[in-house]
Amino acid sequence: MDDYINPLPEQSVFSKTLDVASVKQSTPKRIKIEYETTGKIKDFSKKTSE
Amino acid sequence: MNMRQQEKLKISAKKLQNNPARICQGDIFENIDIIESYEVKKSSIVLERINFPYVICLNQECDLENDFDSQNENKDSHLLHLAIAPAFIFEQYLTGKHWGDIFFPNNPQKRTDTTIKKIMDNEIPRFHYLKFPDTDLPELIVDFKHFFTINRNTLYTQLDNRLCSLDVLFKEKVSQRFSYYISRIGLPEY
């Protein structure tokens, strides 16, 4: 059997480090935001003729 | 070797020293948002989202590799969305309040409870316990009952949020246990 060669290219950055003490209270949070708009609609999927 | 030393050697996760350039199976991200809904009103848009402190990627490694390698090619291997599952801080899980205000809290549990011992030994199919030898990562637990998708490009724009990539074997173990749990058959009780 051939030796296993890790095929993944690697970034130069190391894995992030985490301040474990500061994350002990992290839980998922539901966030609701209302964005005000001008009311005008622009459909970016439709081609516009100049 | 005493019990304390044995406990220290008991790991269920190991991270790669360097993060690969692409998203991999078993990558753990922090601070990831999932859109729940949006509603267009007259002159406003109401957006509901959930922010997850940690998620883990569940896609197959070969699919992620083929997707990444063929981005500029016309191949039938592009991915639209990626499968991820929330990961919780294990200490928080023990309190039963790991879902925050999203679900009602569960009963608190102790590390000495039989069920928790089984979870920490990865003997309960629903859960995957991750204990790293590194001190910069907390103990995490993945509940395979919960998983969702995130747009592939959206997750790539948040590559800086990746905490680590799991090493080979450890990431395959997550995938294998997830597929086992998700393919279970619940038989009726008579």
gemmi code that builds the backbone of each chain (N, CA, C; Angstrom):
import gemmi

chains = {
    "A": [
        ("MET", (0.835, -1.186, 0.000), (0.000, 0.000, 0.000), (0.884, 1.255, 0.000)),
        ("ASP", (0.520, 2.218, -0.850), (1.303, 3.453, -0.935), (1.193, 4.238, 0.358)),
        ("ASP", (2.248, 4.995, 0.633), (2.174, 5.879, 1.794), (1.160, 6.971, 1.539)),
        ("TYR", (0.446, 7.338, 2.573), (-0.557, 8.401, 2.419), (0.141, 9.752, 2.319)),
        ("ILE", (-0.217, 10.502, 1.289), (0.339, 11.850, 1.114), (-0.797, 12.841, 1.261)),
        ("ASN", (-0.663, 13.737, 2.176), (-1.699, 14.748, 2.361), (-1.710, 15.679, 1.157)),
        ("PRO", (-2.803, 15.679, 0.379), (-2.815, 16.455, -0.864), (-3.172, 17.926, -0.665)),
        ("LEU", (-3.444, 18.331, 0.542), (-3.987, 19.674, 0.740), (-2.895, 20.739, 0.723)),
        ("PRO", (-3.134, 21.800, -0.058), (-2.230, 22.943, 0.050), (-2.476, 23.629, 1.383)),
        ("GLU", (-1.473, 24.180, 1.957), (-1.662, 24.790, 3.273), (-1.427, 26.293, 3.232)),
        ("GLN", (-2.208, 27.003, 4.000), (-1.996, 28.433, 4.142), (-0.841, 28.652, 5.103)),
        ("SER", (-0.277, 29.833, 5.022), (0.828, 30.117, 5.925), (0.322, 30.451, 7.333)),
        ("VAL", (-0.971, 30.733, 7.433), (-1.499, 31.118, 8.743), (-1.695, 29.875, 9.609)),
        ("PHE", (-1.462, 30.025, 10.884), (-1.679, 28.939, 11.805), (-3.142, 28.925, 12.224)),
        ("SER", (-3.567, 27.826, 12.802), (-4.914, 27.772, 13.343), (-5.091, 28.901, 14.352)),
        ("LYS", (-6.315, 29.401, 14.406), (-6.552, 30.504, 15.336), (-6.483, 29.996, 16.767)),
        ("THR", (-6.121, 30.867, 17.630), (-6.170, 30.515, 19.034), (-7.371, 31.197, 19.667)),
        ("LEU", (-7.859, 30.599, 20.708), (-9.102, 31.047, 21.305), (-8.884, 31.276, 22.791)),
        ("ASP", (-9.460, 32.356, 23.284), (-9.428, 32.581, 24.720), (-10.552, 31.751, 25.338)),
        ("VAL", (-10.199, 30.551, 25.771), (-11.213, 29.592, 26.208), (-12.076, 30.153, 27.332)),
        ("ALA", (-11.468, 30.865, 28.224), (-12.217, 31.401, 29.368), (-13.323, 32.350, 28.929)),
        ("SER", (-13.095, 33.036, 27.817), (-14.072, 34.037, 27.394), (-15.237, 33.438, 26.614)),
        ("VAL", (-15.166, 32.170, 26.245), (-16.213, 31.603, 25.398), (-17.146, 30.656, 26.145)),
        ("LYS", (-16.966, 30.555, 27.435), (-17.754, 29.568, 28.161), (-19.247, 29.874, 28.166)),
        ("GLN", (-19.616, 31.105, 27.891), (-21.028, 31.473, 27.925), (-21.597, 31.673, 26.522)),
        ("SER", (-20.907, 31.211, 25.505), (-21.384, 31.438, 24.149), (-22.522, 30.494, 23.787)),
        ("THR", (-23.642, 31.045, 23.431), (-24.772, 30.243, 22.971), (-25.304, 30.861, 21.688)),
        ("PRO", (-26.062, 30.091, 20.897), (-26.666, 30.677, 19.699), (-27.621, 31.809, 20.067)),
        ("LYS", (-27.680, 32.787, 19.213), (-28.554, 33.935, 19.478), (-29.403, 34.231, 18.259)),
        ("ARG", (-30.704, 34.434, 18.500), (-31.602, 34.819, 17.404), (-31.579, 36.336, 17.279)),
        ("ILE", (-31.383, 36.803, 16.077), (-31.264, 38.250, 15.835), (-32.293, 38.653, 14.782)),
        ("LYS", (-33.053, 39.675, 15.094), (-34.069, 40.171, 14.150), (-33.760, 41.628, 13.839)),
        ("ILE", (-33.587, 41.912, 12.573), (-33.223, 43.270, 12.170), (-34.174, 43.748, 11.081)),
        ("GLU", (-34.606, 44.990, 11.205), (-35.435, 45.573, 10.150), (-34.616, 46.635, 9.425)),
        ("TYR", (-34.449, 46.433, 8.138), (-33.703, 47.400, 7.328), (-34.698, 48.312, 6.627)),
        ("GLU", (-34.537, 49.601, 6.762), (-35.402, 50.537, 6.052), (-34.851, 50.752, 4.647)),
        ("THR", (-35.751, 50.799, 3.697), (-35.327, 50.967, 2.306), (-36.056, 52.158, 1.690)),
        ("THR", (-35.694, 52.468, 0.473), (-36.393, 53.550, -0.244), (-37.714, 53.053, -0.812)),
        ("GLY", (-37.896, 51.749, -0.812), (-39.114, 51.179, -1.375), (-38.983, 50.847, -2.849)),
        ("LYS", (-37.926, 51.349, -3.466), (-37.712, 51.038, -4.880), (-37.078, 49.652, -5.010)),
        ("ILE", (-37.493, 48.940, -6.036), (-36.984, 47.583, -6.240), (-36.117, 47.524, -7.484)),
        ("LYS", (-34.959, 46.959, -7.347), (-34.093, 46.745, -8.507), (-33.779, 45.253, -8.586)),
        ("ASP", (-34.218, 44.650, -9.657), (-33.988, 43.219, -9.831), (-32.663, 43.005, -10.569)),
        ("PHE", (-31.661, 42.587, -9.836), (-30.329, 42.441, -10.418), (-30.237, 41.240, -11.364)),
        ("SER", (-31.224, 40.357, -11.310), (-31.184, 39.188, -12.187), (-31.656, 39.521, -13.590)),
        ("LYS", (-32.320, 40.674, -13.737), (-32.795, 41.069, -15.068), (-31.775, 41.976, -15.728)),
        ("LYS", (-31.577, 41.723, -17.024), (-30.620, 42.541, -17.769), (-31.239, 43.910, -18.042)),
        ("THR", (-30.444, 44.931, -17.863), (-30.936, 46.266, -18.162), (-30.259, 46.784, -19.429)),
        ("SER", (-31.012, 47.427, -20.262), (-30.438, 47.980, -21.496), (-30.046, 49.424, -21.273)),
        ("GLU", (-28.836, 49.741, -21.627), (-28.339, 51.118, -21.434), (-28.807, 51.998, -22.566)),
    ],
    "B": [
        ("MET", (0.419, 4.482, 35.531), (-0.301, 5.691, 35.095), (-1.590, 5.843, 35.924)),
        ("ASN", (-1.761, 6.989, 36.561), (-2.958, 7.149, 37.377), (-4.140, 7.620, 36.525)),
        ("MET", (-5.296, 7.687, 37.171), (-6.541, 8.038, 36.458), (-6.467, 9.425, 35.827)),
        ("ARG", (-5.829, 10.334, 36.554), (-5.737, 11.719, 36.061), (-4.911, 11.798, 34.768)),
        ("GLN", (-3.809, 11.039, 34.760), (-2.975, 11.009, 33.552), (-3.720, 10.360, 32.388)),
        ("GLN", (-4.484, 9.303, 32.695), (-5.260, 8.633, 31.658), (-6.294, 9.588, 31.066)),
        ("GLU", (-6.925, 10.372, 31.954), (-7.943, 11.324, 31.516), (-7.337, 12.363, 30.574)),
        ("LYS", (-6.109, 12.786, 30.898), (-5.437, 13.784, 30.077), (-5.142, 13.253, 28.682)),
        ("LEU", (-4.826, 11.968, 28.587), (-4.472, 11.384, 27.302), (-5.696, 11.069, 26.454)),
        ("LYS", (-6.858, 11.100, 27.062), (-8.082, 10.732, 26.361), (-8.544, 11.890, 25.487)),
        ("ILE", (-8.234, 11.858, 24.235), (-8.668, 12.921, 23.332), (-9.587, 12.321, 22.274)),
        ("SER", (-10.472, 13.130, 21.757), (-11.356, 12.655, 20.690), (-11.274, 13.582, 19.488)),
        ("ALA", (-10.342, 14.520, 19.525), (-10.180, 15.441, 18.401), (-8.744, 15.936, 18.361)),
        ("LYS", (-8.279, 16.154, 17.161), (-6.933, 16.695, 16.986), (-6.985, 17.616, 15.778)),
        ("LYS", (-6.379, 18.781, 15.924), (-6.454, 19.717, 14.807), (-5.164, 19.686, 13.998)),
        ("LEU", (-5.298, 20.056, 12.720), (-4.112, 20.212, 11.880), (-3.334, 21.420, 12.360)),
        ("GLN", (-2.039, 21.379, 12.212), (-1.222, 22.501, 12.665), (-1.487, 23.739, 11.817)),
        ("ASN", (-1.622, 23.529, 10.506), (-1.925, 24.640, 9.604), (-3.256, 24.390, 8.926)),
        ("ASN", (-4.021, 25.463, 8.761), (-5.297, 25.313, 8.073), (-5.079, 25.218, 6.570)),
        ("PRO", (-5.724, 24.253, 5.911), (-5.636, 24.177, 4.450), (-6.272, 25.408, 3.800)),
        ("ALA", (-5.955, 25.622, 2.515), (-6.461, 26.808, 1.823), (-7.955, 26.717, 1.539)),
        ("ARG", (-8.475, 25.527, 1.508), (-9.911, 25.381, 1.219), (-10.655, 24.854, 2.440)),
        ("ILE", (-11.980, 24.880, 2.341), (-12.793, 24.314, 3.415), (-12.690, 22.793, 3.356)),
        ("CYS", (-12.559, 22.188, 4.501), (-12.408, 20.733, 4.580), (-13.487, 20.125, 5.469)),
        ("GLN", (-13.686, 18.860, 5.276), (-14.547, 18.089, 6.166), (-14.023, 18.241, 7.604)),
        ("GLY", (-14.934, 18.544, 8.520), (-14.516, 18.655, 9.914), (-13.921, 19.998, 10.292)),
        ("ASP", (-13.988, 20.977, 9.394), (-13.517, 22.323, 9.760), (-14.460, 22.927, 10.790)),
        ("ILE", (-13.901, 23.585, 11.780), (-14.724, 24.231, 12.811), (-14.617, 25.735, 12.640)),
        ("PHE", (-15.773, 26.353, 12.509), (-15.840, 27.804, 12.342), (-16.466, 28.422, 13.580)),
        ("GLU", (-16.134, 29.678, 13.809), (-16.811, 30.423, 14.885), (-17.627, 31.551, 14.266)),
        ("ASN", (-18.679, 31.940, 15.014), (-19.451, 33.130, 14.655), (-20.050, 33.059, 13.245)),
        ("ILE", (-20.889, 32.067, 13.037), (-21.511, 31.866, 11.721), (-23.020, 32.150, 11.821)),
        ("ASP", (-23.506, 32.946, 10.884), (-24.933, 33.293, 10.858), (-25.702, 32.411, 9.880)),
        ("ILE", (-26.909, 32.025, 10.282), (-27.819, 31.303, 9.405), (-29.075, 32.149, 9.250)),
        ("ILE", (-29.482, 32.376, 8.018), (-30.704, 33.153, 7.786), (-31.910, 32.261, 8.067)),
        ("GLU", (-32.783, 32.720, 8.962), (-34.002, 31.969, 9.247), (-35.116, 32.361, 8.297)),
        ("SER", (-35.294, 33.664, 8.123), (-36.350, 34.133, 7.245), (-36.111, 35.588, 6.895)),
        ("TYR", (-36.760, 36.020, 5.817), (-36.779, 37.451, 5.542), (-38.163, 37.802, 5.009)),
        ("GLU", (-38.588, 38.974, 5.309), (-39.916, 39.409, 4.884), (-39.783, 40.813, 4.310)),
        ("VAL", (-40.282, 40.965, 3.114), (-40.245, 42.278, 2.479), (-41.539, 42.995, 2.789)),
        ("LYS", (-41.438, 44.106, 3.498), (-42.616, 44.923, 3.774), (-42.607, 46.092, 2.797)),
        ("LYS", (-43.453, 47.063, 3.036), (-43.571, 48.172, 2.070), (-42.216, 48.832, 1.785)),
        ("SER", (-41.612, 49.342, 2.801), (-40.322, 50.007, 2.575), (-39.277, 49.508, 3.560)),
        ("SER", (-39.411, 48.255, 3.935), (-38.396, 47.686, 4.824), (-38.284, 46.183, 4.594)),
        ("ILE", (-37.189, 45.673, 5.008), (-36.944, 44.227, 4.944), (-36.631, 43.752, 6.355)),
        ("VAL", (-37.401, 42.776, 6.811), (-37.161, 42.220, 8.146), (-36.397, 40.910, 7.988)),
        ("LEU", (-35.241, 40.877, 8.610), (-34.355, 39.725, 8.475), (-34.184, 39.052, 9.836)),
        ("GLU", (-34.449, 37.759, 9.855), (-34.222, 36.994, 11.088), (-33.090, 36.013, 10.844)),
        ("ARG", (-32.131, 36.051, 11.736), (-31.000, 35.129, 11.593), (-30.618, 34.591, 12.962)),
        ("ILE", (-29.889, 33.489, 12.957), (-29.354, 32.931, 14.203), (-27.840, 32.935, 14.089)),
        ("ASN", (-27.214, 33.471, 15.104), (-25.752, 33.458, 15.153), (-25.297, 32.258, 15.982)),
        ("PHE", (-24.507, 31.404, 15.354), (-23.973, 30.229, 16.057), (-22.514, 30.480, 16.428)),
        ("PRO", (-22.188, 30.321, 17.695), (-20.798, 30.527, 18.113), (-19.837, 29.575, 17.406)),
        ("TYR", (-20.282, 28.310, 17.197), (-19.406, 27.327, 16.546), (-20.218, 26.409, 15.642)),
        ("VAL", (-19.662, 26.094, 14.503), (-20.267, 25.097, 13.616), (-19.158, 24.210, 13.065)),
        ("ILE", (-19.560, 23.016, 12.623), (-18.581, 22.093, 12.029), (-19.094, 21.650, 10.656)),
        ("CYS", (-18.199, 21.589, 9.706), (-18.569, 21.221, 8.335), (-18.690, 19.695, 8.218)),
        ("LEU", (-19.791, 19.235, 7.616), (-20.057, 17.801, 7.545), (-19.907, 17.208, 6.148)),
        ("ASN", (-19.617, 18.045, 5.167), (-19.511, 17.520, 3.799), (-18.378, 16.509, 3.661)),
        ("GLN", (-18.514, 15.671, 2.641), (-17.454, 14.712, 2.348), (-16.211, 15.437, 1.833)),
        ("GLU", (-15.063, 14.949, 2.247), (-13.807, 15.592, 1.874), (-13.603, 15.637, 0.353)),
        ("CYS", (-13.939, 14.545, -0.319), (-13.714, 14.500, -1.780), (-14.621, 15.499, -2.490)),
        ("ASP", (-15.844, 15.674, -1.994), (-16.746, 16.648, -2.615), (-16.205, 18.066, -2.458)),
        ("LEU", (-15.694, 18.362, -1.283), (-15.136, 19.697, -1.038), (-13.889, 19.928, -1.877)),
        ("GLU", (-13.089, 18.902, -2.011), (-11.868, 19.017, -2.804), (-12.199, 19.220, -4.287)),
        ("ASN", (-13.124, 18.413, -4.810), (-13.499, 18.545, -6.222), (-14.151, 19.890, -6.499)),
        ("ASP", (-14.945, 20.351, -5.562), (-15.587, 21.657, -5.722), (-14.533, 22.755, -5.803)),
        ("PHE", (-13.579, 22.697, -4.897), (-12.544, 23.741, -4.838), (-11.645, 23.699, -6.077)),
        ("ASP", (-11.282, 22.502, -6.487), (-10.341, 22.364, -7.604), (-10.966, 22.687, -8.957)),
        ("SER", (-12.286, 22.682, -9.021), (-12.930, 22.861, -10.334), (-13.713, 24.168, -10.424)),
        ("GLN", (-13.362, 25.130, -9.593), (-14.148, 26.366, -9.578), (-14.164, 27.089, -10.915)),
        ("ASN", (-13.071, 27.039, -11.644), (-13.027, 27.746, -12.926), (-13.211, 26.803, -14.108)),
        ("GLU", (-13.730, 25.639, -13.818), (-13.926, 24.664, -14.887), (-15.396, 24.283, -14.968)),
        ("ASN", (-15.771, 23.831, -16.131), (-17.153, 23.425, -16.339), (-17.298, 21.941, -16.001)),
        ("LYS", (-17.202, 21.651, -14.735), (-17.309, 20.259, -14.291), (-18.546, 20.105, -13.413)),
        ("ASP", (-19.032, 18.892, -13.366), (-20.237, 18.621, -12.578), (-19.855, 18.292, -11.130)),
        ("SER", (-19.113, 19.179, -10.524), (-18.671, 18.897, -9.158), (-18.775, 20.108, -8.250)),
        ("HIS", (-19.478, 21.131, -8.724), (-19.614, 22.346, -7.909), (-20.657, 22.142, -6.816)),
        ("LEU", (-20.391, 22.715, -5.675), (-21.332, 22.639, -4.561), (-22.052, 23.976, -4.418)),
        ("LEU", (-23.337, 23.899, -4.145), (-24.125, 25.119, -3.957), (-24.156, 25.503, -2.479)),
        ("HIS", (-24.475, 24.541, -1.632), (-24.522, 24.753, -0.188), (-23.670, 23.706, 0.514)),
        ("LEU", (-23.222, 24.037, 1.701), (-22.447, 23.092, 2.504), (-23.241, 22.711, 3.750)),
        ("ALA", (-23.064, 21.485, 4.185), (-23.769, 20.995, 5.379), (-22.939, 21.304, 6.622)),
        ("ILE", (-23.578, 21.953, 7.576), (-22.881, 22.249, 8.827), (-23.795, 21.919, 10.014)),
        ("ALA", (-23.180, 21.658, 11.130), (-23.930, 21.383, 12.360), (-23.383, 22.283, 13.458)),
        ("PRO", (-24.265, 22.760, 14.327), (-23.761, 23.584, 15.426), (-22.954, 22.747, 16.410)),
        ("ALA", (-21.927, 23.352, 16.944), (-21.144, 22.711, 18.014), (-21.291, 23.593, 19.254)),
        ("PHE", (-21.456, 22.945, 20.383), (-21.680, 23.684, 21.627), (-20.500, 23.488, 22.576)),
        ("ILE", (-20.299, 24.511, 23.387), (-19.303, 24.374, 24.452), (-19.815, 23.296, 25.413)),
        ("PHE", (-18.993, 22.320, 25.698), (-19.465, 21.183, 26.488), (-19.919, 21.611, 27.889)),
        ("GLU", (-19.197, 22.534, 28.486), (-19.587, 23.024, 29.816), (-20.984, 23.629, 29.770)),
        ("GLN", (-21.256, 24.332, 28.685), (-22.573, 24.953, 28.503), (-23.638, 23.877, 28.291)),
        ("TYR", (-23.264, 22.856, 27.553), (-24.189, 21.743, 27.315), (-24.600, 21.101, 28.651)),
        ("LEU", (-23.639, 20.960, 29.544), (-23.935, 20.333, 30.840), (-24.945, 21.140, 31.651)),
        ("THR", (-24.950, 22.451, 31.454), (-25.915, 23.287, 32.192), (-27.321, 23.152, 31.624)),
        ("GLY", (-27.423, 22.621, 30.410), (-28.723, 22.494, 29.755), (-29.166, 23.758, 29.044)),
        ("LYS", (-28.338, 24.794, 29.105), (-28.720, 26.081, 28.512), (-27.913, 26.401, 27.256)),
        ("HIS", (-27.447, 25.367, 26.589), (-26.551, 25.579, 25.448), (-27.252, 26.169, 24.234)),
        ("TRP", (-28.587, 26.107, 24.186), (-29.305, 26.710, 23.059), (-29.695, 28.157, 23.335)),
        ("GLY", (-29.264, 28.684, 24.463), (-29.612, 30.064, 24.790), (-31.116, 30.226, 24.913)),
        ("ASP", (-31.661, 31.264, 24.260), (-33.104, 31.525, 24.337), (-33.875, 30.846, 23.212)),
        ("ILE", (-33.199, 30.058, 22.405), (-33.863, 29.485, 21.227), (-34.760, 28.307, 21.599)),
        ("PHE", (-34.285, 27.435, 22.472), (-35.103, 26.328, 22.978), (-35.177, 26.419, 24.493)),
        ("PHE", (-36.189, 25.754, 25.051), (-36.261, 25.682, 26.510), (-35.017, 24.952, 27.037)),
        ("PRO", (-34.540, 25.373, 28.206), (-33.348, 24.683, 28.734), (-33.629, 23.234, 29.105)),
        ("ASN", (-32.609, 22.414, 28.985), (-32.703, 21.019, 29.433), (-32.304, 20.930, 30.897)),
        ("ASN", (-32.516, 19.766, 31.478), (-32.068, 19.568, 32.856), (-30.540, 19.566, 32.905)),
        ("PRO", (-29.972, 20.199, 33.936), (-28.514, 20.161, 34.065), (-28.007, 18.732, 34.273)),
        ("GLN", (-26.800, 18.481, 33.809), (-26.195, 17.157, 33.980), (-24.773, 17.319, 34.510)),
        ("LYS", (-24.283, 16.227, 35.080), (-22.922, 16.250, 35.636), (-22.022, 15.308, 34.843)),
        ("ARG", (-20.734, 15.602, 34.918), (-19.771, 14.753, 34.221), (-19.770, 13.326, 34.769)),
        ("THR", (-20.217, 13.192, 35.999), (-20.218, 11.862, 36.612), (-21.473, 11.062, 36.249)),
        ("ASP", (-22.449, 11.699, 35.596), (-23.653, 10.972, 35.181), (-23.283, 9.901, 34.157)),
        ("THR", (-23.986, 8.794, 34.224), (-23.681, 7.683, 33.308), (-23.838, 8.105, 31.846)),
        ("THR", (-24.907, 8.840, 31.556), (-25.147, 9.262, 30.172), (-24.024, 10.178, 29.677)),
        ("ILE", (-23.611, 11.076, 30.535), (-22.549, 12.012, 30.130), (-21.233, 11.266, 29.920)),
        ("LYS", (-20.973, 10.299, 30.768), (-19.752, 9.492, 30.567), (-19.787, 8.795, 29.215)),
        ("LYS", (-20.977, 8.292, 28.848), (-21.112, 7.629, 27.550), (-20.928, 8.625, 26.408)),
        ("ILE", (-21.475, 9.825, 26.581), (-21.315, 10.863, 25.554), (-19.835, 11.188, 25.378)),
        ("MET", (-19.128, 11.297, 26.500), (-17.702, 11.645, 26.425), (-16.861, 10.515, 25.833)),
        ("ASP", (-17.416, 9.313, 25.852), (-16.733, 8.190, 25.199), (-17.240, 7.993, 23.768)),
        ("ASN", (-18.087, 8.918, 23.313), (-18.707, 8.834, 21.979), (-19.403, 7.500, 21.760)),
        ("GLU", (-20.164, 7.110, 22.772), (-20.915, 5.857, 22.679), (-22.398, 6.100, 22.401)),
        ("ILE", (-22.827, 7.366, 22.397), (-24.222, 7.671, 22.086), (-24.258, 8.276, 20.680)),
        ("PRO", (-24.939, 7.592, 19.736), (-24.849, 8.003, 18.325), (-25.258, 9.454, 18.058)),
        ("ARG", (-26.153, 9.992, 18.849), (-26.656, 11.348, 18.571), (-25.596, 12.435, 18.770)),
        ("PHE", (-24.652, 12.188, 19.642), (-23.706, 13.239, 20.013), (-22.278, 12.893, 19.611)),
        ("HIS", (-21.529, 13.935, 19.296), (-20.100, 13.741, 19.063), (-19.324, 14.700, 19.960)),
        ("TYR", (-18.561, 14.115, 20.845), (-17.792, 14.885, 21.826), (-16.387, 15.118, 21.292)),
        ("LEU", (-15.953, 16.375, 21.337), (-14.627, 16.731, 20.810), (-13.761, 17.284, 21.937)),
        ("LYS", (-12.765, 16.535, 22.291), (-11.801, 17.004, 23.292), (-10.427, 17.065, 22.644)),
        ("PHE", (-9.896, 18.276, 22.590), (-8.602, 18.504, 21.941), (-7.477, 18.429, 22.977)),
        ("PRO", (-6.316, 17.996, 22.548), (-5.185, 18.036, 23.479), (-4.704, 19.465, 23.715)),
        ("ASP", (-5.075, 20.369, 22.796), (-4.635, 21.766, 22.915), (-5.480, 22.495, 23.963)),
        ("THR", (-4.866, 23.444, 24.615), (-5.607, 24.187, 25.644), (-6.314, 25.409, 25.067)),
        ("ASP", (-6.091, 25.695, 23.777), (-6.722, 26.876, 23.192), (-8.088, 26.572, 22.576)),
        ("LEU", (-8.532, 25.355, 22.710), (-9.862, 25.008, 22.226), (-10.650, 24.354, 23.350)),
        ("PRO", (-11.891, 24.801, 23.543), (-12.692, 24.199, 24.613), (-13.221, 22.833, 24.180)),
        ("GLU", (-13.703, 22.061, 25.145), (-14.388, 20.820, 24.790), (-15.679, 21.215, 24.066)),
        ("LEU", (-15.949, 20.559, 22.969), (-17.153, 20.860, 22.188), (-18.010, 19.606, 22.060)),
        ("ILE", (-19.290, 19.833, 21.809), (-20.179, 18.708, 21.552), (-21.073, 19.052, 20.369)),
        ("VAL", (-21.182, 18.106, 19.455), (-22.051, 18.266, 18.281), (-23.263, 17.375, 18.491)),
        ("ASP", (-24.438, 17.946, 18.300), (-25.692, 17.199, 18.406), (-26.180, 16.954, 16.978)),
        ("PHE", (-26.054, 15.723, 16.511), (-26.359, 15.422, 15.105), (-27.844, 15.587, 14.767)),
        ("LYS", (-28.682, 15.812, 15.768), (-30.098, 16.041, 15.475), (-30.279, 17.384, 14.769)),
        ("HIS", (-29.322, 18.261, 14.919), (-29.426, 19.592, 14.323), (-28.337, 19.779, 13.267)),
        ("PHE", (-28.762, 20.097, 12.073), (-27.802, 20.426, 11.014), (-28.533, 21.266, 9.980)),
        ("PHE", (-27.805, 22.015, 9.226), (-28.416, 22.889, 8.231), (-27.374, 23.166, 7.150)),
        ("THR", (-27.780, 23.964, 6.198), (-26.837, 24.275, 5.130), (-26.537, 25.764, 5.116)),
        ("ILE", (-25.406, 26.073, 4.554), (-25.018, 27.471, 4.360), (-24.477, 27.588, 2.941)),
        ("ASN", (-24.759, 28.690, 2.313), (-24.283, 28.899, 0.954), (-22.767, 28.730, 0.893)),
        ("ARG", (-22.333, 28.007, -0.096), (-20.900, 27.677, -0.224), (-20.044, 28.931, -0.290)),
        ("ASN", (-20.438, 29.895, -1.136), (-19.625, 31.107, -1.285), (-19.647, 31.952, -0.009)),
        ("THR", (-20.797, 31.942, 0.660), (-20.906, 32.705, 1.913), (-19.909, 32.181, 2.943)),
        ("LEU", (-19.824, 30.845, 3.042), (-18.891, 30.286, 4.034), (-17.438, 30.564, 3.622)),
        ("TYR", (-17.169, 30.545, 2.319), (-15.802, 30.842, 1.878), (-15.405, 32.283, 2.198)),
        ("THR", (-16.386, 33.192, 2.173), (-16.037, 34.584, 2.516), (-15.731, 34.708, 4.012)),
        ("GLN", (-16.096, 33.682, 4.784), (-15.847, 33.715, 6.228), (-14.760, 32.710, 6.639)),
        ("LEU", (-13.856, 32.487, 5.723), (-12.775, 31.536, 6.005), (-11.913, 31.991, 7.187)),
        ("ASP", (-11.871, 33.304, 7.405), (-11.110, 33.817, 8.551), (-11.745, 33.428, 9.884)),
        ("ASN", (-13.009, 33.017, 9.827), (-13.692, 32.596, 11.064), (-13.379, 31.144, 11.419)),
        ("ARG", (-12.578, 30.493, 10.598), (-12.274, 29.092, 10.879), (-11.302, 28.987, 12.034)),
        ("LEU", (-11.702, 28.200, 13.013), (-10.834, 27.989, 14.179), (-9.758, 26.963, 13.877)),
        ("CYS", (-10.184, 25.880, 13.233), (-9.217, 24.829, 12.946), (-9.795, 23.837, 11.962)),
        ("SER", (-8.916, 23.044, 11.404), (-9.307, 21.885, 10.605), (-8.985, 20.645, 11.424)),
        ("LEU", (-9.929, 19.722, 11.489), (-9.645, 18.475, 12.198), (-8.669, 17.635, 11.383)),
        ("ASP", (-7.855, 16.913, 12.081), (-6.879, 16.045, 11.439), (-7.590, 14.826, 10.828)),
        ("VAL", (-6.899, 14.166, 9.897), (-7.459, 12.949, 9.313), (-7.779, 11.963, 10.428)),
        ("LEU", (-8.628, 11.062, 10.182), (-9.201, 10.092, 11.116), (-10.226, 10.766, 12.018)),
        ("PHE", (-9.859, 11.882, 12.646), (-10.790, 12.548, 13.563), (-11.962, 13.154, 12.786)),
        ("LYS", (-11.675, 13.749, 11.620), (-12.772, 14.323, 10.835), (-13.586, 13.214, 10.180)),
        ("GLU", (-12.923, 12.140, 9.808), (-13.642, 11.027, 9.202), (-14.551, 10.350, 10.225)),
        ("LYS", (-14.104, 10.370, 11.462), (-14.914, 9.803, 12.537), (-16.211, 10.603, 12.702)),
        ("VAL", (-16.103, 11.937, 12.628), (-17.296, 12.786, 12.739), (-18.267, 12.449, 11.617)),
        ("SER", (-17.743, 12.377, 10.401), (-18.578, 12.116, 9.233), (-19.226, 10.733, 9.324)),
        ("GLN", (-18.457, 9.768, 9.732), (-18.984, 8.409, 9.834), (-20.097, 8.324, 10.874)),
        ("ARG", (-19.903, 8.974, 12.006), (-20.911, 8.908, 13.069), (-22.150, 9.707, 12.693)),
        ("PHE", (-21.967, 10.830, 11.957), (-23.116, 11.600, 11.500), (-23.955, 10.773, 10.522)),
        ("SER", (-23.299, 10.138, 9.565), (-24.044, 9.363, 8.568), (-24.761, 8.182, 9.220)),
        ("TYR", (-24.148, 7.610, 10.236), (-24.799, 6.507, 10.953), (-26.051, 7.012, 11.664)),
        ("TYR", (-25.925, 8.162, 12.320), (-27.065, 8.682, 13.079), (-28.211, 9.092, 12.141)),
        ("ILE", (-27.855, 9.744, 11.039), (-28.876, 10.285, 10.150), (-29.564, 9.176, 9.354)),
        ("SER", (-28.946, 8.015, 9.274), (-29.549, 6.918, 8.513), (-30.245, 5.907, 9.411)),
        ("ARG", (-30.426, 6.255, 10.674), (-31.075, 5.309, 11.591), (-32.540, 5.133, 11.214)),
        ("ILE", (-33.072, 4.035, 11.585), (-34.482, 3.746, 11.312), (-35.194, 3.580, 12.643)),
        ("GLY", (-36.183, 4.438, 12.861), (-36.962, 4.356, 14.100), (-38.106, 3.380, 13.921)),
        ("LEU", (-38.030, 2.270, 14.594), (-39.088, 1.265, 14.476), (-40.232, 1.602, 15.427)),
        ("PRO", (-41.466, 1.273, 15.048), (-42.608, 1.567, 15.941), (-42.563, 0.688, 17.185)),
        ("GLU", (-43.114, 1.227, 18.265), (-43.176, 0.456, 19.509), (-44.573, -0.120, 19.660)),
        ("TYR", (-44.665, -1.389, 19.994), (-45.971, -2.035, 20.196), (-46.106, -2.490, 21.635)),
    ],
}
model = gemmi.Model(1)
for chain_id, residues in chains.items():
    chain = gemmi.Chain(chain_id)
    for i, (resn, *xyz) in enumerate(residues, 1):
        res = gemmi.Residue()
        res.name, res.seqid = resn, gemmi.SeqId(i, " ")
        for name, pos in zip(("N", "CA", "C"), xyz):
            atom = gemmi.Atom()
            atom.name, atom.element = name, gemmi.Element(name[0])
            atom.pos, atom.b_iso = gemmi.Position(*pos), 0.0
            res.add_atom(atom)
        chain.add_residue(res)
    model.add_chain(chain)
structure = gemmi.Structure()
structure.add_model(model)
structure.setup_entities()
